[in-house]
Amino acid sequence: MDPNANPNTAATWQLFTMIAVAAAVFGVTIGLATAKPPPKLPACNADEGRRIVQAGFAAEHDDLVVFGLHSIREVSSIADGTELRRCTAIAITDQGERILRFIVGWVDRAEKIAFWGRPPMEQ
């Protein structure tokens, strides 16, 4: 049966086509509007990271009493698909201040699980 043979059938097909196209365009527009940007990596001075870095530094230096950290700042960041922040801080200890270097990166970006750790020894 030819849909163009009957004017009512042709009009119905055109209506269905317009509805389908409108639904597809509307769906794509809604999808784009509701897409969430990827999560941002926590800053070097995030509270959770500060506690982890301080505890890790204290564990590495059991001969020191670590009172806290200050002057935490980002030195650089790498966004080559595995975003990473390189950070420094000053650790306040019972034997004076020590410069501390650490990194912040993703364990699982989709689940928003970050890690804070010490970078490998520099050459």
Rosetta silent file (secondary structure, phi, psi, omega in degrees, C-alpha in Angstrom):
SEQUENCE: MDPNANPNTAATWQLFTMIAVAAAVFGVTIGLATAKPPPKLPACNADEGRRIVQAGFAAEHDDLVVFGLHSIREVSSIADGTELRRCTAIAITDQGERILRFIVGWVDRAEKIAFWGRPPMEQ
SCORE:     score description
SCORE:     0.000 S_00000001
   1 L     0.000  127.219 -178.059    0.000    0.000    0.000 S_00000001
   2 L   -84.750  119.659 -178.710    1.481    3.338   -1.062 S_00000001
   3 L   -66.076  -19.335 -179.642    1.266    5.933    1.781 S_00000001
   4 L   -84.516   -9.921 -178.476    1.155    8.737   -0.835 S_00000001
   5 L   -68.471  -36.643 -179.659   -1.972    7.324   -2.495 S_00000001
   6 L  -107.661  122.178 -178.494   -4.256    8.619    0.243 S_00000001
   7 H   -59.078  -33.874  179.074   -3.702   12.265    1.296 S_00000001
   8 H   -67.109  -39.133  179.221   -4.735   11.462    4.897 S_00000001
   9 H   -67.508  -42.056  178.656   -2.159    8.663    5.087 S_00000001
  10 H   -61.466  -43.950  178.983    0.578   10.921    3.663 S_00000001
  11 H   -63.700  -37.240  178.609   -0.259   13.627    6.178 S_00000001
  12 H   -65.245  -43.661  178.687   -0.187   11.057    8.978 S_00000001
  13 H   -63.017  -41.087  178.308    3.275    9.835    7.892 S_00000001
  14 H   -63.426  -41.246  178.843    4.542   13.407    7.752 S_00000001
  15 H   -62.686  -46.135  178.122    3.156   14.056   11.208 S_00000001
  16 H   -61.026  -41.515  179.970    4.814   10.910   12.604 S_00000001
  17 H   -63.533  -44.975  179.714    8.117   11.886   10.942 S_00000001
  18 H   -63.781  -39.584  178.640    7.994   15.404   12.406 S_00000001
  19 H   -64.812  -43.723 -179.539    7.182   14.028   15.862 S_00000001
  20 H   -62.891  -44.486  179.216   10.060   11.536   15.663 S_00000001
  21 H   -64.738  -44.369  179.334   12.541   14.209   14.563 S_00000001
  22 H   -61.606  -41.937  179.210   11.336   16.631   17.245 S_00000001
  23 H   -63.429  -42.052 -179.814   11.610   13.935   19.913 S_00000001
  24 H   -65.020  -46.072  179.489   15.140   13.059   18.810 S_00000001
  25 H   -64.603  -44.173  179.422   16.278   16.691   18.771 S_00000001
  26 H   -62.385  -42.561  179.450   14.561   17.401   22.095 S_00000001
  27 H   -62.805  -42.991  178.433   16.111   14.279   23.647 S_00000001
  28 H   -65.345  -42.684  179.511   19.607   15.228   22.500 S_00000001
  29 H   -62.111  -45.408  178.319   19.141   18.786   23.753 S_00000001
  30 H   -63.365  -42.891  179.191   17.954   17.571   27.153 S_00000001
  31 H   -59.756  -42.512  178.927   20.830   15.074   27.277 S_00000001
  32 H   -68.257  -37.554 -177.741   23.385   17.795   26.567 S_00000001
  33 H   -69.962  -29.734 -176.786   21.827   20.150   29.075 S_00000001
  34 H   -98.348   -2.704  179.087   21.884   17.575   31.882 S_00000001
  35 L   -64.694  131.390 -178.562   25.355   16.133   31.185 S_00000001
  36 L   -89.888  141.401  175.180   27.540   16.705   34.247 S_00000001
  37 L   -68.987  155.999  179.181   31.092   17.974   33.881 S_00000001
  38 L   -63.285  150.263 -179.018   33.773   15.585   35.123 S_00000001
  39 L   -65.271  148.654  178.097   34.622   15.962   38.812 S_00000001
  40 L   -87.787  143.523  176.877   37.536   18.228   39.695 S_00000001
  41 L   -66.251  137.481  179.656   40.553   16.823   41.446 S_00000001
  42 L   -57.745  149.209  178.745   40.720   17.998   45.079 S_00000001
  43 L   -69.652  160.806  179.016   43.026   20.948   45.752 S_00000001
  44 L   -58.048  -33.828 -176.050   46.405   20.467   47.416 S_00000001
  45 L   -98.095   19.596  176.932   45.105   22.047   50.626 S_00000001
  46 L   -61.370  141.631 -176.127   41.872   20.022   50.880 S_00000001
  47 H   -53.962  -46.853 -178.701   41.178   19.024   54.506 S_00000001
  48 H   -59.750  -45.014 -179.998   41.148   15.287   53.793 S_00000001
  49 H   -64.588  -40.374  179.024   44.464   15.500   51.949 S_00000001
  50 H   -57.021  -45.145  179.922   46.068   17.614   54.652 S_00000001
  51 H   -65.115  -43.270 -179.040   45.330   14.925   57.248 S_00000001
  52 H   -65.071  -45.925 -179.023   46.574   12.102   55.016 S_00000001
  53 H   -64.299  -43.293 -179.806   49.783   13.914   54.036 S_00000001
  54 H   -63.218  -44.382  179.385   50.542   14.918   57.617 S_00000001
  55 H   -64.780  -40.585  178.766   49.999   11.358   58.904 S_00000001
  56 H   -64.826  -42.317  178.294   52.117    9.910   56.087 S_00000001
  57 H   -63.573  -42.439  178.538   54.956   12.346   56.732 S_00000001
  58 H   -62.405  -38.767  179.614   54.851   11.548   60.459 S_00000001
  59 H   -67.924  -35.721  178.655   54.989    7.806   59.687 S_00000001
  60 H   -70.209  -28.052 -175.529   58.024    8.295   57.401 S_00000001
  61 L  -122.942   72.675 -176.407   59.822   10.301   60.097 S_00000001
  62 L   -69.590   -8.146  176.605   59.132    8.509   63.365 S_00000001
  63 L   -85.691   -4.890 -179.074   61.988   10.458   64.955 S_00000001
  64 L  -113.197  149.854  168.571   60.001   13.700   64.544 S_00000001
  65 L  -100.817  118.440 -178.142   56.878   15.025   66.212 S_00000001
  66 E   -96.539  119.561 -178.559   54.793   16.637   63.478 S_00000001
  67 E   -89.546  -29.742 -178.677   52.622   19.481   64.748 S_00000001
  68 E   169.530 -177.752  178.518   51.054   20.506   61.460 S_00000001
  69 E  -124.017  149.242  172.172   51.433   21.774   57.917 S_00000001
  70 E  -147.230  171.883 -179.751   51.318   25.272   56.489 S_00000001
  71 E    55.014   42.228  178.457   51.926   27.097   53.207 S_00000001
  72 E   -75.713  128.226 -179.599   50.364   24.277   51.197 S_00000001
  73 E  -149.647  157.285  176.583   50.368   25.172   47.512 S_00000001
  74 E   -85.786  129.828  178.748   50.127   23.680   44.060 S_00000001
  75 E   -92.135  -43.092  178.528   53.411   23.724   42.158 S_00000001
  76 E  -161.269  168.801  175.520   52.117   22.282   38.888 S_00000001
  77 E  -141.042  153.522 -179.847   49.416   20.068   37.436 S_00000001
  78 E  -122.611  126.111 -178.298   49.282   17.500   34.670 S_00000001
  79 L  -123.986   48.867 -179.179   46.089   17.037   32.676 S_00000001
  80 L   -93.010   35.857 -179.046   47.101   14.404   30.164 S_00000001
  81 L    98.180  -21.477  175.108   44.078   12.266   30.873 S_00000001
  82 L  -125.304   65.419 -174.437   45.324   11.279   34.336 S_00000001
  83 L   -42.539  134.905 -176.064   45.094   14.664   36.011 S_00000001
  84 E  -145.351  141.502  175.725   47.676   15.070   38.723 S_00000001
  85 E  -115.238  134.982  172.780   48.675   17.921   41.044 S_00000001
  86 E  -103.058  130.319 -170.993   52.197   18.409   42.378 S_00000001
  87 E  -132.618  158.807  171.474   52.176   20.183   45.718 S_00000001
  88 E  -131.553  158.198  175.732   54.481   21.474   48.439 S_00000001
  89 E  -153.623  165.543  173.235   53.940   22.253   52.096 S_00000001
  90 E  -112.401  122.710  178.301   56.000   23.114   55.109 S_00000001
  91 E   -90.592  131.624  176.817   55.786   20.626   57.962 S_00000001
  92 E   -96.548  117.574 -177.470   56.164   22.051   61.458 S_00000001
  93 E  -123.380  174.472  176.868   58.047   19.552   63.622 S_00000001
  94 L   -70.582  -10.404  179.156   59.738   19.473   67.019 S_00000001
  95 L  -114.193   20.827  178.159   63.042   19.848   65.154 S_00000001
  96 E   109.201 -169.527 -178.453   62.056   22.805   62.970 S_00000001
  97 E   -93.322  145.754  177.589   60.373   23.178   59.612 S_00000001
  98 E  -130.899  137.915  174.973   60.759   20.709   56.731 S_00000001
  99 E   -79.743  134.918 -176.747   59.711   21.140   53.108 S_00000001
 100 E  -124.053  132.270  175.936   57.357   18.396   52.017 S_00000001
 101 E  -112.661  137.015  177.661   56.477   17.449   48.430 S_00000001
 102 E  -150.468  169.442 -179.259   53.384   15.418   47.588 S_00000001
 103 E  -126.262  154.485  174.653   50.983   14.641   44.751 S_00000001
 104 E  -125.969  129.383 -179.725   47.203   14.468   44.401 S_00000001
 105 E  -149.621 -177.080 -179.004   45.674   12.217   41.724 S_00000001
 106 E   -97.922  133.114  164.016   42.744    9.987   40.884 S_00000001
 107 E   -85.855  -47.623  179.054   42.300    6.406   41.983 S_00000001
 108 E  -148.432  101.710 -176.945   38.855    6.388   40.342 S_00000001
 109 L   -64.347  -41.202 -178.046   37.608    9.620   38.784 S_00000001
 110 L   -59.635  -36.070  179.978   34.107    8.254   38.078 S_00000001
 111 L   -94.050    2.653 -179.885   33.658    7.432   41.776 S_00000001
 112 L    58.598   44.398  178.563   35.456   10.638   42.867 S_00000001
 113 E  -107.309  112.761 -179.128   38.151    8.722   44.775 S_00000001
 114 E  -104.024  163.807  173.205   41.408   10.686   44.982 S_00000001
 115 E  -127.349  152.327  171.921   44.779    9.795   46.480 S_00000001
 116 E  -123.293  131.134 -178.779   47.412   11.910   48.187 S_00000001
 117 E  -158.139  178.571  179.553   50.935   10.544   48.255 S_00000001
 118 L   -90.652  138.390  178.568   54.630   11.179   48.023 S_00000001
 119 L   -71.493  160.925  175.542   56.131   11.443   44.515 S_00000001
 120 L   -61.024  155.769  179.894   58.847    8.989   43.487 S_00000001
 121 L   -56.839  133.348 -179.707   62.362   10.022   44.455 S_00000001
 122 L   -78.370  142.828 -178.768   63.640   12.676   42.069 S_00000001
 123 L   -74.554    0.000    0.000   66.734   11.832   40.032 S_00000001
